[in-house]
Amino acid sequence: MKICMFVLDFPYKTNKGMVSGGGAGIIVKQLCDALYDRGLDVSVVAGKLLDYKEEIVPYKVYRVSNILFGFRESKGLGSVLMTFKSFSLPKDFDIIHSHNPPAFLASYIFSKKIDRPNILTMHGPWADLRKSARPLACLIEKFCITHADAVVAVSHSLKKRLETKYRRKDILVVQNWVDTSIFKPISIREKKRLREEFSFGEDKFIVVYTGRFVREKRIEDILNSIPLVANKIKNALFLLVGGGFDQKIIYDWMKKKPDYSKHIRIIPSLPHDKVPLILNVADVFVLPSEEEGMSVSLLEAMASGLPCIVSDIPANKELINGKNGSFYRLGDVFTLSKKILECYNNFKLKQEFGKKARKTAMKFSGNDQINQYLKLYDSYLRLRYR
């Protein structure tokens, strides 16, 4: 079976290490790796930025250059370039698998030309996140969901949302997963060593966020909780790891609150292979998103045995249940700071959350998800050769 994946962001190697543009790219790589290991012929069509050095996978990746112009919608140029790239691709693929609407648009003509099924995986509420261009984004998303041969959502809440919005009733759910052999708890001794290596200080109480610096992640909730926490925990350190179009939010806040800047450390660009180390030095993980498909960052933190405090949106509730972590209402920074302080003051609670989070993450190890995709591929192959 020959599979061709279309995805805007797919990890590659730079001089600093492995770089990924977000959770979708990580999930697609994990899927491709698993399919390749099972003997399938996998190819990927994806974009690259100026920091591209080389591939990190053994299968074929067709790259197109993409240049971002400082605003989110400029990523759409990558879709146009991928469309042109598709004209020179081999034509013997059995399945086209596209990830999010821009990739589906790039692959649509190609899949029709070679008469192959095109499966669309939705990694999040794509159109709803494009606030400045939502009417156009909704039209694009509707076209993709209507014309895809099969649609997959990465969470039950996303499936419900898409079915309600576009009245397509056959959307499948294949939840995201995490490599629990890479993201895992470490010993106290190893944690101490890592803190020394990163120069964090052994005595710090570290609250970590990993993910993109974009508005829908609501990083301002974390920022606004800092004074409330730092006034109670003098050695608190908020570690913000990621990068993105709205990084300015953080720096503007720091200008307004210079007395609390010492409690913030920003790592705007961290290779994904270093993320396990960062999670292992932390005490608490916070995810304040207002929108998610199913957060890869949250799964990674849970697998690392961290107590997680998350916004009470439906996608987060598919992972956190109140016994393996806690919720707060979006914008309620008083409750968010209270939850952080509880983890600081109650070691037993912090430890219990971490253990149960790890146990939950072990259920999202990937085997079931890979088998679901294989079953979906096989169903279309049987239809074709029937």
Secondary structure as UniProt FT lines:
FT   STRAND          2..6
FT   STRAND          12..14
FT   TURN            15..16
FT   STRAND          17..19
FT   HELIX           23..37
FT   TURN            38..39
FT   STRAND          41..48
FT   TURN            50..51
FT   STRAND          60..65
FT   HELIX           72..75
FT   HELIX           76..86
FT   TURN            87..88
FT   STRAND          95..99
FT   HELIX           101..113
FT   TURN            114..115
FT   STRAND          118..122
FT   HELIX           126..129
FT   HELIX           131..133
FT   HELIX           134..147
FT   STRAND          150..153
FT   HELIX           156..166
FT   STRAND          172..173
FT   TURN            180..182
FT   HELIX           188..198
FT   TURN            202..203
FT   STRAND          205..212
FT   HELIX           215..217
FT   HELIX           219..230
FT   TURN            231..232
FT   TURN            234..235
FT   STRAND          236..243
FT   TURN            245..247
FT   HELIX           248..256
FT   HELIX           258..263
FT   STRAND          264..267
FT   HELIX           272..274
FT   HELIX           275..281
FT   STRAND          284..287
FT   HELIX           296..303
FT   TURN            304..305
FT   STRAND          308..311
FT   HELIX           314..317
FT   TURN            318..319
FT   STRAND          326..328
FT   TURN            330..331
FT   HELIX           333..345
FT   HELIX           347..361
FT   HELIX           362..364
FT   HELIX           367..385
//
